[in-house]
């Protein structure tokens, strides 16, 4: 089809290829992340969708991408944390496109990784547009909306049966329901995005992911869009997201299409264009979402007394070298050594956990045992150090750990779904000096 942009590949390190396209050069960078239903190599085959994308490109340098595992991108490797990989892939696309700072526009399920991108890489996100997105699809004890967990199996069975047939048009784009040509295009897009089994597996990750604790860390001006009759992402989701993200604005439209480019899309694009071209963008800030890691050598005072000063100094130096090597290898940053431990940060919780387990095993080889605590939350960087409640939470969780144990806060397990990481519930705890009660989980031995 004439006018289809060239598809290129970004590389996330030396491993994954992420498909992306660039259209136009008439304004600031805009990264558009469609839902998995619409691979970028096929979305241009639908004339209405193509026309609306070209309008986006009329006031931006439009960058489109397939998430890892979708369309022309590489598949998601087995036993890997999808949210972290998807967010890493978005950063890789921005790097490959030469974009240091972009506005980001996401729809439905793609919103999860985009919200994590905005929270963990605030320097890369100028502003944020979220169309029909959710932060936690399943109903929770503290929210009255969302799909009950008891209904998820039935939902997935129907989803697996309908995906790739065109039947999902009736739910996601009812205004197109009677258009046979669009239904065929929709069905083909879903089939080439992935098989029914892959779709159900991916949606299970989407459904069980909870990024609500991360939303307050988003610094970019945010526009939240929804149609009042949306049958997929119900009303409470948009209102909850707009309430949790600072400086967010919610705009609702009439209609029941979940997909923004179906129905009266011109009104949606009017809001998007006004928002993106009239926004100043997020101001520079030292606040960022990070996974904080604390370690501590078990019984360090007794070991120092047994070994003597010279041998203990040598053991500590080897301990520090091991930690520096592993933190760098897992793309983290050592903030400081604490005498008999370390404080480090990571931009992905799965990497932080893998690093923690590797450190534990490596220091065992030199006769030391450590305890480790991790928490994902907002930190403030200043003068080579970090501050904030997330630092205190990670430290307090570490203090609960036993020898060779890696403990994490309750916000981390929903962020590493799809990985080989598994956890044991250690109950809820009141952490000294920290408000509220915090669920704590122990990381099961990844070697097993």
N, C-alpha and C positions, 0 to 999 in steps of 0.2 A: 504494500500500500504506500502510495506517495506521501511524503511528509513524515514518515516514521523515523525518529532519530536513531543514530548509531548507538548500539549497546556496547559498553566498555566494561572492563573489570577492575575493581579495586582489590587489593590484597590485604588481608588482616594478618600481618606478620608474614610468615612463609607458608601458611596453611590454607586459608580459605579465600575463595574468589567470590566477590559480591558484585552482582550486575548493577550497572547504573547507566543513566542517560543524562545528557545536558541539552536543554532547549532554551534558546533566547539569550540575550545579554543586555536587557533593557532596564535593569534595576538591581537591587541587592539580591544576594543568593537566597533561594527558597528551596529547601529540601522537602520533597513530597514523598511520603511513605504510604502507599496504598495498603489496604487490607490484603491478606493473602489470597483472596478471591481473584485478584486482578494483577497477574504478572505484567511487568512493564512492556514486554515484547508483544503482548496481545491487547493491552488496554487501548492502544491507538486504532485498533480495528473497529471499534464502536464509534461512529461519527460524532455522537453527542458528547461522549466522554472526551474524545480528542479535541473537540471544539472548546470545551471548558478547560482542558489542560493548556491549550494554546492561549486562552485568555490569561491564565496564571503566568504564562511566559511573556505576556505583553507588558507586564510591570515587574518582572523579576528575571533573574538568571535561574531557570527552573532545573533542579536536579531531581531525578526520579530514581528510586532504587527498589529492588526486590530484597526482602529480608533473606538472610541465610536460610536455605532450605526451601525457598519459594522460587518458582519460575526458572530463570536462567542462572541463579546463584547456585553455589555448591550446596549439597545436602548437609543437614546438621549431623555431625558425627554422633554415633550412638553414645549414650551415657555422658553427654555434655550439657552444661547448664544453658538452656536456650536463651534466657533473658540476657545473660552476660554476653553470649556470642552475638545476639542480635544488636545489642548496644555497641559492642566492639566493631561490628560491621558498619554501623552508621558512622562511627568516627573514621573508619578506613575510607568510606565513600567521600566524606568531606575532605579528607586529606588528598585523595586521588583527584578530586575535582578542583583542588587548589582553593578551597573555601576555609578561611580561618574562622569565620563567624557567619552563621546563617539563621534565617527564620526557618522553622520546621512546621510542616503541616501533616498531621497524621489522621487516619480514619479508623474507626472501630478497633479491632484487636491490635493493630500496629501502634495504637496509642500507648500501650504498656511500656514498650521499649523506648519510645520517644520521651515519655515522661521521665524514665530513668536516665536517659541521655541528658535531658535538661537539668536534672538534679545533680548528676555526678560530673558533668562537663559544662558548667555554667558559662565558661569563657567561650564556648563554641556556639551557644544558642542565643541569638539576638531577640527572638520572640517566638511564641508558640501558638499554633492553631490546632484545636482538638475537635474533630467532628464525630459525634456519636461514639465517644470512647467511654471506657469504664476503667476504674482503678482496682476493682475487686468484683468479679462477676457473680460469685456465689454469695448468698445471704449470710450475714454474720450476726453475732449476738448483739452488736452495737449498731446495726443498720437493718431497717425493716424492708428494704428492697433487695433485689437480686434473686437469682434462682436458688431455691432450697437444694442443699446437697442431696437430699433424698430423691430429687427429680433429675439429677444429672445423668444417671445411667440411661433413663428413658430419652432424655434430650439427645445424648450422644448416639443412641441407636437410630433415632429419627434423622439426625444430622448425617450419620454415615450412610444411611439409605438414600438421602436426597442429594447429597453433594455430587456435583458433576452431571446432574440430570436437568438442571434449570429450575428445579422446584423451589430453590431458595429465593428466587426472584419474588415469590409471593410474600415472603416475610421481609426481605431486605430492600426491595424496590417495588412495592405494590403498584405504583403508577406505570410500571413497565410490564405488568403481569400478562396483559393480553397481546403483547408484541412478540410474535413468534421468532422474528429475526434476532431480537435482543436476547430472548431466552436461549437460543442456540449459541450465540456468542458467549453468554454468561456460563453455560454448561461447559463449553470448550475451554474457557479460561480456568474454571475450577479443575477440570480433568488434567490440564497441562501444568497446573500449579502443584498437584500431588494426588496420589490415590486416596480412596476413602479411608483406608487404615491410617495413612499418614495424617490426614486431616483430623481424625478423631484423636490421635495421639497429640497433635499440636494443640488442638482445642482444650484438651485436658490440662496442658501446661498453662494456656491462657486462663482457663477457668479457675485454677487453683493459685494463680499468682495474685499477690496482694501488695500493691505499691502505695497504698494509702499513707503509711508512715513516712514515705519519701516526699510527698507532695508539698509539704511546708518548706522544703529546701529549694524548690523551684523559684528562681529569681527573675526569669524572663517574663515580661508582660504576656498574658495568656488570654486568648479568646476561645471560649467553649461554645460549641454550636450543637444544637439538636433540633429535631422536628418533634412536635408535641405528640404525634401518634406513633412514634418509633416502636416497632413491635419486638425489636431485638435488644436494644439498650434502653431500658425503661427510665422514667423521669428522674428517679432519685439519684442515679449515677451522675448525671451532669451537674445537678445542684450540689452534690457532695464534693465533686472535684472543684467546682468554682468556689466553694466555701473553704476548701483546704489550701488552695494555691494562692499565695499573696498576690494581689494586683491582678486577679483574674476577673473576666467579665463574661457573663452568660447571655447568649442571644438564642431565643427560641423562634421557630418558624412553624407555620401551619403545614400540615401534611403528615404522611406516615412512612415516608422513605427513610431508611437508615443510611443508605448510600447517598452521599451529598450530591453527586453529579446526576442523580435521577430526580425527577420532579422539577420543581421551580428552582433550579440551581443558580440562576442569575442573581436571585436575592441573596443566596449564600455567598456568591462571589463578590457581590457588592460589599458585603460586610468584611470579607477577607481582604479585598483590595484597600478599603478604607483603613482597616486595622494595620496592614503591613506597610503601606506607603506613608501613613501618618504617625507611626510609632517611632519614638526615639530609640527604642531597644533597651535591653537590660544594662544598667550601669555596671562598671567594673566592681568586683567584690572579691573579698578573700574567703567568703563562705562557700562551702562545697560539700556535697554528699560524699562520704567516704566510708569504707569499712576500716574500723580501727582495731588494731591487734596489739595486745599486751602479752608479754611473756615474763616469767619469773622462774629462776632456778630454785628448785625445791631444796629446803634445808641448806641454803648457801652458807650460813654462818657456821654450822657444824662442819660442813665440808672444808671450809677455809681453815678452821682450827685443826682438822685432821691432816690436811695436806701441807700446811705451812705457807708462809707468804709467797715464796718464790714459785712453788708448784701451783698455788691457787691463781697467782697472776698469770702464769702460762696457760692454765685451763680457761680462765676468763677471756684471754686474748683469742684462743682457738674458738671458743663459744661465739665471740663477736664476729670473727671471720666467717663462721658457718652461717650466722644470721644474715650478715651483709650479702653473702653470695646467694642465699635462697631468696631473700626479699627482692633483690635485683632480678633474679631469674623468674620470679612470678610477677614482675612489673609493678612492684610496690616501691615504697620510699621509706627508708629509715628516718624517723624524726629525731630520735635520740636513744642512747643507751641509758639504762636506769641503774647502773652498777651491777646488778645481777639479772638483768632482763632487758627488754627492748620495747619501745613504742614505735609502731610502724603503721602506715596507711596504704590502702589499696583502692583502686577505682572499681573493683569487682569483688563481691563477697565470696564467690567460688574460688577465685585465685587466692584470696586471703586464707581460706580454710585449707586448701591444698598446700599452701606455703607453711601454715602452722603445723600440719601433720609432718611435712618433710623436715622442718626444724626439729620437732620432737624426736623423730627417728635419728636424725644426724647427731644431735647432742648426746643421745643415748650411746652412740658409738664411742664417745670420749668419756663415758662414765658419768654423765650428768642427766638429771631428770628435770623437766620443766612443766609448768602448768601454763595454759593459754586461755585467754578470753577474747572474744570478738563481738563487735556490735556495729551495725550499719546505721549511720545517722549524720546529722549536719555538724561540721566542724568549722572553726575559724582559724585561718592560717595567719600567723603574725611573728615576725622576727625569727624565723626558723623553727618555731614551735607551733603547736596546735592547741586549741582551747574549745570548750563547749561541753554540753551535757553528754554527748556521745563518748567523749574521752573518759568521763567518770563512769559511765555505764560499762564500758569495756573493762576498765580497771576493776570494778566491783565484781563483774562476772568472772574475771580471772581469779579473784580471791576465793571464789567458790569451788574452783577446780582442784582435783587431786593430782598426784604425780602422773605424768604422761597423759593428762586429760585435756581435751580441747572443748571448751564450752562456748556456746553462742547465744545471743539474745533471740527472742521469738520472732523478730522481724526478718531474720536471715533465711530460715528454711523456705518460705514462699518465694524467695528471690533466686533460688538455685534449683528449682524444679527441672526435671529432665536430666540432671546430672547423676553420677553414681554415688553422690554424697547421701548419707542416711543419718538419721538422728534418733536419739532416745530422749524422751521427755523427762526432764529433771524437776518439773514442777514450777510453781511461781514463787518468786522471792521478793522480799523488800530489800532493796539495795541501799546501803548506808549513804545518807546524804542525797539520795535521788528520789524524787516523788514517784508515787504509784507503785504498783506491783508488777514485776517483770517476769514473763515466762522465760525459762532457760532450758536449753537443749544441749545434750552431749553429742559430739560427732562420733559416729561409729567408725571403727578403724578402716580407713580407705584401702589398706592392704588386703583386707578380707574380701 
